Amino acid sequence: MKTDLDRIMEEHDLDAILVTGAAQHNPAMVYFTGNGHLSQADLVKQRGNEPVLFSNSMEREEAARTGLATRNLSDYRFPDLLKQANGNFLKATIQRYQKMLADLGLNSGRMAVYGMTDAGAAYSIFTGLRGALPGLEIVAELDDSVLLLAMATKDEAEIERIRKMGRITTQVVGQVADFLTSQKVKDDTLVDHEGYPITIGDVKKQINIWLMELGAENPEGTIFSIGRDAGVPHSAGNPDDPMKLGQTIIFDIFPCEAGGGYYYDFTRTWCLGYAPDEVQSLYDDVYSVYQQIMSELKVNRPCPEYQRRTCQLFEERGHATIQTNPQTVEGYVHSLGHGVGLHVHERPWFRSNAVPADSLVPGSVVTIEPGLYYPERGMGVRLEDTVWARPDGKMEVLADYPLDLVLSIKG
């Protein structure tokens, strides 16, 4: 949580954090600003101090709405800096950063940099800034990011935003189910009122419309795959594929708040009309493991324990897993889950590179998504819900939805 950030910064010997870029579709900036409309800004959070937001004068009202302390970038007179730098834009930008940091008394120490901006520009600017301020060490972080560690647990306000996205997500999933089951059938294929096949592309268009109507966005796309593609975990699906009866459909939807805020992550597997015996058997195995893992979730347990347990349960049912064969492309081929928040994938991790901090502690929001995949047999099954580890130690699915495999056709 943000309330833990100073402690985590101290543990990682960080004196400051700098976040750059827009305040939309920029998780690090949204974390502090709450998703205001800022096209370009810089934010500096010093350990022990409240963040300071630097923005341009045209967006000063939007900056003020964040409730943060603000500074106006125009006060640094960039045209004058550019003139002093003989028109060298990079040099003038570095000088502006020097002045901004100096105003905060930040001329030395260790500072991590985050945000969404052009990689080449960021490299040039912060390499130059490091040369201009030799007492300031700009720290490179990857999987050990202090922001990801802070984001790994959520406060009540964050939970409510994720819960709301869960309600929107499951409402759209229900609309998709109604849309599919209300169509007519011709030659085991769903068809529209003119007799043309309903395709994956048709379904995805409706998903995007319904999400937009409910105030959500779909920046990462949707996995809606059928048949063999359902046997490849992250196959998005061929937009031209028709919706056929009796084939597995993996529907993995992970929208976020409009403007790039909090995500929700959810998967169901469906068969239209009926499920062949081998599909039902595969589904039963996944459903059984899903229910078993959900019943075993407890706070303060390392997430990788649940990954190992999932592998054990699937192997007992005769399926290959990445625990005994890391290269397998059939059976259980991915991790059990991941954290969800301002990124659709964030800490805590369940995978092999997890660290002790990747535990299911109060405040964690994670997906639980066991699955089995057999592309050469033309089928795959995955079930996924987003779960909150509550302060009282109980686990709560943030948006309930039926786990039915077969959708009966009503058209």
Buried (B, 14 or more C-beta within 10 A) or exposed (E): BBEBBBEBBEEBEBBBBBBBBBBBBBBBBBBBBBBBBBEBBBBBBBBEBEBBBBBBEEBBEBBEBBEBEBBEBEEBEBEEBBEEBEEEEEBBBBBBBBEBBEBBEBEEBBBBBBBBBEEEEBEBBBEBBBEBBEEBBBBEBEEEBBBBBBBBBBEEEBBEBBBBBBBBBBBBBEBBBEBBBEBEBEEBBBBEEEEEBBBBEBBBEBBBEBBEEBEBBBEBBBBBBBBBBBBBBEBBBBEEBBBBBBBBBBBBBBBBBBBBBBBBBBBBBBBBBBBBEEBBEBBEBBBBBBEEBBEEBEBEBBBBBBBBBBBEBBBEBEBBBBBEEEEBBBBBBBBBBBBBBBBBBBBBBBBEEBBEBBBBBBBBBBBBBBBBBBBEBBBBBBBBBBBBBBEEEEBBBBBEBEBEBBBEBEE
